């Protein structure tokens, strides 16, 4: 089995079940999840939590659309969220959309 990237190890420590790791990897097969944990992954996880996503929700997003964690928080995720907010969506609606349709963000 391949060695864990730091980002994969952090997602596992966040609570991602180890049995979900192959699914996460298959969805990122063309790009390993290699973003910097401190400057990329942790701020994104914090932002998702602040929007109202539970740890279980974040685990779902990680297995459905792990590329969301490789997107720039400031240049991609927050602008998408701002656009939805401008359309009248509140944080709880955005959180629901991220869980049910993470491809919009990733």
N, CA and C atoms as a LAMMPS dump frame, in Angstrom:
ITEM: TIMESTEP
0
ITEM: NUMBER OF ATOMS
318
ITEM: BOX BOUNDS ff ff ff
-5.0000000000000000e+02 5.0000000000000000e+02
-5.0000000000000000e+02 5.0000000000000000e+02
-5.0000000000000000e+02 5.0000000000000000e+02
ITEM: ATOMS id mol type element x y z
1 1 1 N 0.842 -1.186 0
2 1 2 C 0 0 0
3 1 3 C 0.881 1.242 0
4 2 1 N 0.437 2.284 -0.698
5 2 2 C 1.183 3.532 -0.759
6 2 3 C 1.279 4.171 0.617
7 3 1 N 2.377 4.888 0.815
8 3 2 C 2.538 5.639 2.061
9 3 3 C 1.531 6.776 2.093
10 4 1 N 1.117 7.136 3.279
11 4 2 C 0.181 8.24 3.441
12 4 3 C 0.857 9.565 3.152
13 5 1 N 0.139 10.448 2.457
14 5 2 C 0.614 11.821 2.346
15 5 3 C 0.277 12.499 3.669
16 6 1 N 0.926 13.614 4
17 6 2 C 0.556 14.324 5.232
18 6 3 C -0.925 14.718 5.257
19 7 1 N -1.463 15.099 4.101
20 7 2 C -2.883 15.483 4.05
21 7 3 C -3.786 14.285 4.339
22 8 1 N -3.444 13.122 3.786
23 8 2 C -4.241 11.924 4.066
24 8 3 C -4.17 11.57 5.543
25 9 1 N -2.976 11.654 6.12
26 9 2 C -2.81 11.359 7.543
27 9 3 C -3.645 12.317 8.391
28 10 1 N -3.676 13.586 7.998
29 10 2 C -4.458 14.56 8.77
30 10 3 C -5.956 14.268 8.651
31 11 1 N -6.413 13.914 7.457
32 11 2 C -7.831 13.568 7.307
33 11 3 C -8.186 12.341 8.139
34 12 1 N -7.28 11.38 8.213
35 12 2 C -7.519 10.216 9.07
36 12 3 C -7.585 10.635 10.535
37 13 1 N -6.705 11.551 10.936
38 13 2 C -6.735 12.021 12.328
39 13 3 C -7.991 12.837 12.603
40 14 1 N -8.577 13.433 11.563
41 14 2 C -9.815 14.216 11.679
42 14 3 C -11.005 13.282 11.884
43 15 1 N -10.816 11.998 11.544
44 15 2 C -11.887 11.034 11.744
45 15 3 C -12.304 10.293 10.493
46 16 1 N -11.649 10.577 9.357
47 16 2 C -11.973 9.825 8.153
48 16 3 C -11.673 8.349 8.401
49 17 1 N -12.654 7.475 8.235
50 17 2 C -12.398 6.051 8.457
51 17 3 C -11.332 5.534 7.484
52 18 1 N -10.412 4.752 7.982
53 18 2 C -9.312 4.252 7.156
54 18 3 C -9.814 3.47 5.955
55 19 1 N -10.949 2.807 6.108
56 19 2 C -11.482 2.037 4.977
57 19 3 C -11.96 2.944 3.837
58 20 1 N -12.11 4.253 4.103
59 20 2 C -12.5 5.205 3.059
60 20 3 C -11.304 5.715 2.258
61 21 1 N -10.097 5.445 2.745
62 21 2 C -8.891 5.938 2.085
63 21 3 C -8.774 5.471 0.634
64 22 1 N -9.04 4.196 0.309
65 22 2 C -8.971 3.803 -1.106
66 22 3 C -9.95 4.574 -1.992
67 23 1 N -11.135 4.868 -1.463
68 23 2 C -12.121 5.633 -2.226
69 23 3 C -11.62 7.056 -2.449
70 24 1 N -11.063 7.657 -1.399
71 24 2 C -10.507 8.997 -1.512
72 24 3 C -9.402 9.013 -2.562
73 25 1 N -8.523 8.025 -2.514
74 25 2 C -7.412 7.955 -3.472
75 25 3 C -7.914 7.734 -4.893
76 26 1 N -8.947 6.922 -5.057
77 26 2 C -9.439 6.655 -6.41
78 26 3 C -10.054 7.911 -7.023
79 27 1 N -10.628 8.741 -6.194
80 27 2 C -11.219 9.982 -6.696
81 27 3 C -10.165 11.048 -6.974
82 28 1 N -8.967 10.843 -6.462
83 28 2 C -7.84 11.754 -6.712
84 28 3 C -6.756 11.048 -7.508
85 29 1 N -7.113 10.073 -8.313
86 29 2 C -6.102 9.229 -8.953
87 29 3 C -5.126 10.002 -9.829
88 30 1 N -5.558 11.123 -10.391
89 30 2 C -4.657 11.882 -11.256
90 30 3 C -3.822 12.896 -10.481
91 31 1 N -4.193 13.126 -9.27
92 31 2 C -3.425 14.047 -8.423
93 31 3 C -3.506 13.557 -6.997
94 32 1 N -2.366 13.243 -6.422
95 32 2 C -2.357 12.811 -5.027
96 32 3 C -2.753 13.991 -4.14
97 33 1 N -3.384 13.7 -3.054
98 33 2 C -3.756 14.737 -2.101
99 33 3 C -2.488 15.133 -1.348
100 34 1 N -1.799 16.15 -1.868
101 34 2 C -0.483 16.505 -1.338
102 34 3 C -0.405 17.916 -0.799
103 35 1 N -1.53 18.605 -0.67
104 35 2 C -1.469 19.977 -0.224
105 35 3 C -0.851 20.088 1.163
106 36 1 N -0.317 21.255 1.44
107 36 2 C 0.298 21.503 2.732
108 36 3 C -0.776 21.495 3.813
109 37 1 N -0.541 20.737 4.847
110 37 2 C -1.539 20.584 5.912
111 37 3 C -1.806 21.903 6.622
112 38 1 N -0.732 22.598 7.016
113 38 2 C -0.91 23.816 7.818
114 38 3 C -1.481 24.989 7.034
115 39 1 N -1.05 25.162 5.796
116 39 2 C -1.52 26.329 5.044
117 39 3 C -2.703 26.024 4.135
118 40 1 N -2.963 24.749 3.862
119 40 2 C -4.056 24.404 2.962
120 40 3 C -5.186 23.64 3.604
121 41 1 N -4.869 22.504 4.172
122 41 2 C -5.913 21.618 4.68
123 41 3 C -6.558 22.135 5.967
124 42 1 N -5.754 22.503 6.948
125 42 2 C -6.323 22.944 8.227
126 42 3 C -7.244 24.158 8.079
127 43 1 N -6.838 25.211 7.328
128 43 2 C -7.762 26.336 7.163
129 43 3 C -9.066 25.949 6.47
130 44 1 N -8.988 25.045 5.497
131 44 2 C -10.202 24.612 4.809
132 44 3 C -11.107 23.823 5.747
133 45 1 N -10.528 22.918 6.525
134 45 2 C -11.325 22.161 7.498
135 45 3 C -11.972 23.096 8.513
136 46 1 N -11.23 24.096 8.965
137 46 2 C -11.768 25.067 9.937
138 46 3 C -12.93 25.836 9.316
139 47 1 N -12.765 26.275 8.075
140 47 2 C -13.807 27.027 7.39
141 47 3 C -15.066 26.175 7.211
142 48 1 N -14.883 24.925 6.806
143 48 2 C -16.04 24.038 6.651
144 48 3 C -16.761 23.845 7.984
145 49 1 N -16.005 23.708 9.063
146 49 2 C -16.61 23.571 10.394
147 49 3 C -17.373 24.833 10.772
148 50 1 N -16.79 25.982 10.47
149 50 2 C -17.453 27.252 10.792
150 50 3 C -18.745 27.444 10.009
151 51 1 N -18.806 26.868 8.8
152 51 2 C -20.05 26.922 8.022
153 51 3 C -21.135 26.044 8.633
154 52 1 N -20.71 25.088 9.468
155 52 2 C -21.686 24.223 10.119
156 52 3 C -21.581 22.764 9.746
157 53 1 N -20.561 22.385 8.957
158 53 2 C -20.391 20.972 8.631
159 53 3 C -19.877 20.225 9.846
160 54 1 N -20.479 19.09 10.132
161 54 2 C -20.013 18.235 11.227
162 54 3 C -18.809 17.437 10.737
163 55 1 N -18.144 16.767 11.646
164 55 2 C -17.022 15.9 11.259
165 55 3 C -17.496 14.831 10.278
166 56 1 N -18.675 14.286 10.504
167 56 2 C -19.232 13.259 9.604
168 56 3 C -19.491 13.862 8.221
169 57 1 N -20.017 15.097 8.18
170 57 2 C -20.236 15.768 6.896
171 57 3 C -18.921 15.943 6.148
172 58 1 N -17.886 16.365 6.861
173 58 2 C -16.573 16.583 6.243
174 58 3 C -16.009 15.268 5.72
175 59 1 N -16.238 14.194 6.454
176 59 2 C -15.798 12.872 5.985
177 59 3 C -16.516 12.501 4.689
178 60 1 N -17.81 12.808 4.6
179 60 2 C -18.567 12.537 3.376
180 60 3 C -17.998 13.324 2.203
181 61 1 N -17.713 14.602 2.443
182 61 2 C -17.15 15.444 1.395
183 61 3 C -15.789 14.906 0.961
184 62 1 N -14.984 14.478 1.934
185 62 2 C -13.642 13.965 1.63
186 62 3 C -13.702 12.741 0.736
187 63 1 N -14.703 11.9 0.911
188 63 2 C -14.787 10.704 0.076
189 63 3 C -15.514 10.971 -1.24
190 64 1 N -16.456 11.927 -1.252
191 64 2 C -17.175 12.24 -2.49
192 64 3 C -16.346 13.111 -3.431
193 65 1 N -15.709 14.135 -2.87
194 65 2 C -15.036 15.138 -3.697
195 65 3 C -13.77 15.631 -2.993
196 66 1 N -12.773 14.769 -2.845
197 66 2 C -11.57 15.169 -2.112
198 66 3 C -10.824 16.338 -2.734
199 67 1 N -11.066 16.589 -4.018
200 67 2 C -10.391 17.726 -4.662
201 67 3 C -10.751 19.05 -4.029
202 68 1 N -11.87 19.093 -3.307
203 68 2 C -12.24 20.333 -2.633
204 68 3 C -11.119 20.804 -1.705
205 69 1 N -10.36 19.846 -1.166
206 69 2 C -9.289 20.199 -0.239
207 69 3 C -8.039 20.701 -0.947
208 70 1 N -7.976 20.555 -2.253
209 70 2 C -6.838 21.087 -2.993
210 70 3 C -7.15 22.442 -3.615
211 71 1 N -8.371 22.894 -3.47
212 71 2 C -8.771 24.204 -3.987
213 71 3 C -8.344 25.296 -3.015
214 72 1 N -8.011 26.444 -3.563
215 72 2 C -7.626 27.587 -2.738
216 72 3 C -8.831 28.078 -1.944
217 73 1 N -8.645 28.179 -0.655
218 73 2 C -9.725 28.675 0.201
219 73 3 C -10.081 30.113 -0.168
220 74 1 N -9.058 30.947 -0.335
221 74 2 C -9.283 32.377 -0.589
222 74 3 C -9.689 32.667 -2.036
223 75 1 N -9.186 31.904 -2.986
224 75 2 C -9.43 32.212 -4.396
225 75 3 C -10.52 31.378 -5.047
226 76 1 N -10.969 30.345 -4.378
227 76 2 C -11.981 29.473 -4.98
228 76 3 C -13.172 29.237 -4.044
229 77 1 N -12.902 28.637 -2.889
230 77 2 C -14.006 28.226 -2.009
231 77 3 C -14.787 29.416 -1.454
232 78 1 N -14.077 30.387 -0.891
233 78 2 C -14.782 31.549 -0.32
234 78 3 C -15.505 32.368 -1.384
235 79 1 N -14.904 32.596 -2.568
236 79 2 C -15.672 33.303 -3.606
237 79 3 C -16.938 32.556 -4.039
238 80 1 N -16.865 31.22 -4.136
239 80 2 C -18.074 30.446 -4.455
240 80 3 C -19.123 30.652 -3.36
241 81 1 N -18.667 30.591 -2.113
242 81 2 C -19.586 30.776 -0.984
243 81 3 C -20.171 32.188 -0.99
244 82 1 N -19.356 33.175 -1.313
245 82 2 C -19.852 34.56 -1.356
246 82 3 C -20.907 34.717 -2.442
247 83 1 N -20.686 34.088 -3.584
248 83 2 C -21.661 34.146 -4.68
249 83 3 C -22.995 33.562 -4.221
250 84 1 N -22.932 32.415 -3.54
251 84 2 C -24.16 31.795 -3.028
252 84 3 C -24.813 32.673 -1.969
253 85 1 N -24.004 33.294 -1.138
254 85 2 C -24.526 34.207 -0.115
255 85 3 C -25.216 35.402 -0.777
256 86 1 N -24.616 35.927 -1.833
257 86 2 C -25.22 37.047 -2.566
258 86 3 C -26.563 36.664 -3.176
259 87 1 N -26.738 35.367 -3.448
260 87 2 C -28.011 34.881 -3.981
261 87 3 C -29.044 34.635 -2.875
262 88 1 N -28.612 34.824 -1.604
263 88 2 C -29.533 34.68 -0.49
264 88 3 C -29.381 33.41 0.32
265 89 1 N -28.36 32.614 0.037
266 89 2 C -28.153 31.359 0.759
267 89 3 C -27.443 31.648 2.079
268 90 1 N -27.939 31.074 3.172
269 90 2 C -27.261 31.242 4.455
270 90 3 C -26.254 30.113 4.673
271 91 1 N -25.492 30.208 5.776
272 91 2 C -24.432 29.234 6.032
273 91 3 C -24.955 27.8 6.116
274 92 1 N -26.105 27.598 6.756
275 92 2 C -26.608 26.23 6.891
276 92 3 C -27.013 25.665 5.529
277 93 1 N -27.56 26.504 4.655
278 93 2 C -27.904 26.049 3.299
279 93 3 C -26.643 25.742 2.496
280 94 1 N -25.604 26.586 2.678
281 94 2 C -24.336 26.338 2.002
282 94 3 C -23.7 25.04 2.485
283 95 1 N -23.744 24.821 3.789
284 95 2 C -23.192 23.586 4.357
285 95 3 C -23.909 22.383 3.755
286 96 1 N -25.226 22.465 3.668
287 96 2 C -26.004 21.372 3.068
288 96 3 C -25.6 21.164 1.606
289 97 1 N -25.393 22.245 0.87
290 97 2 C -25.004 22.134 -0.533
291 97 3 C -23.617 21.511 -0.668
292 98 1 N -22.703 21.88 0.202
293 98 2 C -21.349 21.313 0.142
294 98 3 C -21.408 19.801 0.376
295 99 1 N -22.237 19.361 1.301
296 99 2 C -22.349 17.926 1.586
297 99 3 C -23.059 17.185 0.452
298 100 1 N -24.113 17.77 -0.087
299 100 2 C -24.895 17.057 -1.106
300 100 3 C -24.363 17.25 -2.523
301 101 1 N -23.66 18.355 -2.754
302 101 2 C -23.154 18.651 -4.106
303 101 3 C -21.749 19.252 -4.017
304 102 1 N -20.797 18.507 -3.447
305 102 2 C -19.464 19.078 -3.251
306 102 3 C -18.737 19.401 -4.552
307 103 1 N -19.161 18.813 -5.672
308 103 2 C -18.505 19.083 -6.952
309 103 3 C -18.621 20.559 -7.327
310 104 1 N -19.658 21.239 -6.849
311 104 2 C -19.809 22.669 -7.125
312 104 3 C -18.597 23.442 -6.578
313 105 1 N -18.078 23.001 -5.446
314 105 2 C -16.956 23.681 -4.819
315 105 3 C -15.613 23.076 -5.218
316 106 1 N -15.607 21.838 -5.633
317 106 2 C -14.338 21.166 -5.9
318 106 3 C -14.163 20.816 -7.323
